[in-house]
Amino acid sequence: MRHVPDKQLLLLGGGHAHLNLLRRLRGKAPKGWQVTLVSPHPRQIYSGMLPGWVAGHYALEDCAISLVGLCERAGIAFAQTTATGLDLARDEVLCADGERRRFDLVSIDTGPEPALSDLLGATDHALPVRPIEGFIARWPNMQRRWKEHTRPFEVVVVGSGAAAVELAFAIHSRAAREGVSGVRVCIVGRDAKPLADTAGSASRRAMHLLQARGMQWCGDRTAVQILPRCIQFERGADLPFDACLVATGAAAPHWPRAAGLSTDDAGFIRVDRTLRSVSHPQVFAAGDVAAHVDTRPKSGVFAVRAGAALADNILAACHGAALREWRPQRRALYLVSTGDGRAIASWGALSASGRWVWICKDWIDRGFVRRYQE
Ligand SMILES: Cc1cc2nc3c(=O)[nH]c(=O)nc-3n(C[C@H](O)[C@H](O)[C@H](O)COP(=O)(O)OP(=O)(O)OC[C@H]3O[C@@H](n4cnc5c(N)ncnc54)[C@H](O)[C@@H]3O)c2cc1C
């Protein structure tokens, strides 16, 4: 009997949306399909818990999901490499290990790139929060430096969104927890207020807490260049620092657009409500790398929510069945930790803060990771 070669399903990136699919594949890999996950790292660090790790609330294992483990349990292949391009004429993924991997279906959940293109010197003289593994590797050096410092140690965090604000609070708390005095933390953002994308009252709560803890907020300042010891802005005086972190938001990787996939103006892959590329039906995408027809902010909440629909539709596509539409919820609950065992919640126009918010966040985050760790 002639051997019929398996069809190839490639999953690029072990992001929030793919985790759901990897779990669903356990014992149920589609017949006649060979499935491979391509990821530069054998684990996925849950970004929602990263500030808690910085603050010292979590060990790294608490925040890590083993992608190799998920693949083993699903009985699928794991390729430790990075996708660097797509050849859509041949249906191949180009990888950093030099391989070209053929596919019949490909699903992309590779997350965002750090938004650094408008900020000269950021990769040389600052510590970008993404890629997260790079941040984790360089974080101990920052701790060593502030311990060795004899005069005040000035930390500047560039960015005004939730990630920047959480990290700033986490750093401030970590220094205090380690008994290191003289670590001063300043957040610099192009928005007038911190957490500008959340409820106005959440932003005011953040501002109030920053002031109460002696931290500084410098709003309405667009950083254009980072030099070895100072930041330069579009307007106004330079800001000196001892250490600078950058959490300026999400940019698109260059290779989806370069491959000829339809993208939005920023380069994110345009998908319809079934999470299928609007230009290439053999391509699915979800999470921050995708531009859904119902535009939503780039956030882990929406990436997780997309996961169930993505898993349904990838499996349906493998079986030649009909796809279902996914309409993202209008609002998401944002929980911003403040490093001191408290957090700020923001839902639409409403907000709240306190110890109980942190307890909820901790419970939700640990529960999410545990679901994939077992
Ligand atoms: C410090 C911090 C805190 C945050 N907190 C929250 C929060 O509390 N709530 C919230 O909603 N959002 C939060 N976010 C935003 C959230 O992290 C992102 O929106 C979310 O990670 C997007 O998920 P994703 O599935 O698109 O990609 P990711 O979670 O980024 O995963 C992408 C994966 O793909 C891999 N990858 C990357 N490039 C390639 C490639 N070329 N080939 C193969 N694999 C690749 C990566 O290694 C990674 O494993 C936070 C972000 C940060 C930085």
The ligand as an SDF file (V2000), in Angstrom:
LIG
                    3D

 53 58  0  0  0  0  0  0  0  0999 V2000
    5.5730   42.8960   32.2820 C   0  0  0  0  0  0  0  0  0  0  0  0
    4.3010   42.6440   31.5340 C   0  0  0  0  0  0  0  0  0  0  0  0
    3.1310   42.4260   32.2350 C   0  0  0  0  0  0  0  0  0  0  0  0
    1.9420   42.2060   31.5630 C   0  0  0  0  0  0  0  0  0  0  0  0
    0.8100   41.9950   32.2750 N   0  0  0  0  0  0  0  0  0  0  0  0
   -0.3430   41.7810   31.6590 C   0  0  0  0  0  0  0  0  0  0  0  0
   -1.5370   41.5450   32.3820 C   0  0  0  0  0  0  0  0  0  0  0  0
   -1.5330   41.5080   33.6170 O   0  0  0  0  0  0  0  0  0  0  0  0
   -2.6970   41.3510   31.6810 N   0  0  0  0  0  0  0  0  0  0  0  0
   -2.7220   41.3840   30.3170 C   0  0  0  0  0  0  0  0  0  0  0  0
   -3.8010   41.2030   29.7320 O   0  0  0  0  0  0  0  0  0  0  0  0
   -1.6100   41.6080   29.5890 N   0  0  0  0  0  0  0  0  0  0  0  0
   -0.4400   41.8010   30.2240 C   0  0  0  0  0  0  0  0  0  0  0  0
    0.7040   42.0270   29.4790 N   0  0  0  0  0  0  0  0  0  0  0  0
    0.6180   41.9820   28.0190 C   0  0  0  0  0  0  0  0  0  0  0  0
    0.7690   40.5340   27.5710 C   0  0  0  0  0  0  0  0  0  0  0  0
    2.0470   40.0770   27.9500 O   0  0  0  0  0  0  0  0  0  0  0  0
    0.6570   40.3440   26.0780 C   0  0  0  0  0  0  0  0  0  0  0  0
   -0.4720   41.0020   25.5910 O   0  0  0  0  0  0  0  0  0  0  0  0
    0.5740   38.8470   25.7820 C   0  0  0  0  0  0  0  0  0  0  0  0
    1.7850   38.2320   26.1600 O   0  0  0  0  0  0  0  0  0  0  0  0
    0.3250   38.5460   24.3350 C   0  0  0  0  0  0  0  0  0  0  0  0
    0.2270   37.1510   24.2190 O   0  0  0  0  0  0  0  0  0  0  0  0
    0.6380   36.4180   22.8840 P   0  0  0  0  0  0  0  0  0  0  0  0
    0.0340   35.0690   22.9570 O   0  0  0  0  0  0  0  0  0  0  0  0
    0.2790   37.2670   21.7300 O   0  0  0  0  0  0  0  0  0  0  0  0
    2.2160   36.3260   22.8770 O   0  0  0  0  0  0  0  0  0  0  0  0
    3.3030   36.0190   23.9820 P   0  0  0  0  0  0  0  0  0  0  0  0
    2.7130   35.7430   25.2950 O   0  0  0  0  0  0  0  0  0  0  0  0
    4.3080   37.1160   23.8720 O   0  0  0  0  0  0  0  0  0  0  0  0
    3.9760   34.6770   23.4860 O   0  0  0  0  0  0  0  0  0  0  0  0
    4.6570   34.6060   22.2690 C   0  0  0  0  0  0  0  0  0  0  0  0
    5.5460   33.3920   22.2740 C   0  0  0  0  0  0  0  0  0  0  0  0
    6.0920   33.2420   20.9690 O   0  0  0  0  0  0  0  0  0  0  0  0
    7.5100   33.0810   21.0440 C   0  0  0  0  0  0  0  0  0  0  0  0
    8.0700   33.6770   19.8270 N   0  0  0  0  0  0  0  0  0  0  0  0
    8.3350   34.9810   19.6140 C   0  0  0  0  0  0  0  0  0  0  0  0
    8.8050   35.1550   18.3700 N   0  0  0  0  0  0  0  0  0  0  0  0
    8.8190   33.9280   17.7940 C   0  0  0  0  0  0  0  0  0  0  0  0
    9.1840   33.4630   16.5060 C   0  0  0  0  0  0  0  0  0  0  0  0
    9.6160   34.3120   15.5640 N   0  0  0  0  0  0  0  0  0  0  0  0
    9.0970   32.1350   16.2500 N   0  0  0  0  0  0  0  0  0  0  0  0
    8.6320   31.2730   17.1900 C   0  0  0  0  0  0  0  0  0  0  0  0
    8.2660   31.6690   18.4340 N   0  0  0  0  0  0  0  0  0  0  0  0
    8.3440   32.9780   18.7150 C   0  0  0  0  0  0  0  0  0  0  0  0
    7.9170   33.7690   22.3190 C   0  0  0  0  0  0  0  0  0  0  0  0
    9.1310   33.2390   22.8280 O   0  0  0  0  0  0  0  0  0  0  0  0
    6.7190   33.4560   23.2220 C   0  0  0  0  0  0  0  0  0  0  0  0
    6.8910   32.2220   23.8420 O   0  0  0  0  0  0  0  0  0  0  0  0
    1.9170   42.2350   30.1470 C   0  0  0  0  0  0  0  0  0  0  0  0
    3.0960   42.4470   29.4350 C   0  0  0  0  0  0  0  0  0  0  0  0
    4.2880   42.6350   30.1190 C   0  0  0  0  0  0  0  0  0  0  0  0
    5.5530   42.8670   29.3160 C   0  0  0  0  0  0  0  0  0  0  0  0
  1  2  1  0
  2  3  1  0
  2 52  2  0
  3  4  2  0
  4  5  1  0
  4 50  1  0
  5  6  2  0
  6  7  1  0
  6 13  1  0
  7  8  2  0
  7  9  1  0
  9 10  1  0
 10 11  2  0
 10 12  1  0
 12 13  2  0
 13 14  1  0
 14 15  1  0
 14 50  1  0
 15 16  1  0
 16 17  1  0
 16 18  1  0
 18 19  1  0
 18 20  1  0
 20 21  1  0
 20 22  1  0
 22 23  1  0
 23 24  1  0
 24 25  2  0
 24 26  1  0
 24 27  1  0
 27 28  1  0
 28 29  2  0
 28 30  1  0
 28 31  1  0
 31 32  1  0
 32 33  1  0
 33 34  1  0
 33 48  1  0
 34 35  1  0
 35 36  1  0
 35 46  1  0
 36 37  1  0
 36 45  1  0
 37 38  2  0
 38 39  1  0
 39 40  1  0
 39 45  2  0
 40 41  1  0
 40 42  2  0
 42 43  1  0
 43 44  2  0
 44 45  1  0
 46 47  1  0
 46 48  1  0
 48 49  1  0
 50 51  2  0
 51 52  1  0
 52 53  1  0
M  END
$$$$
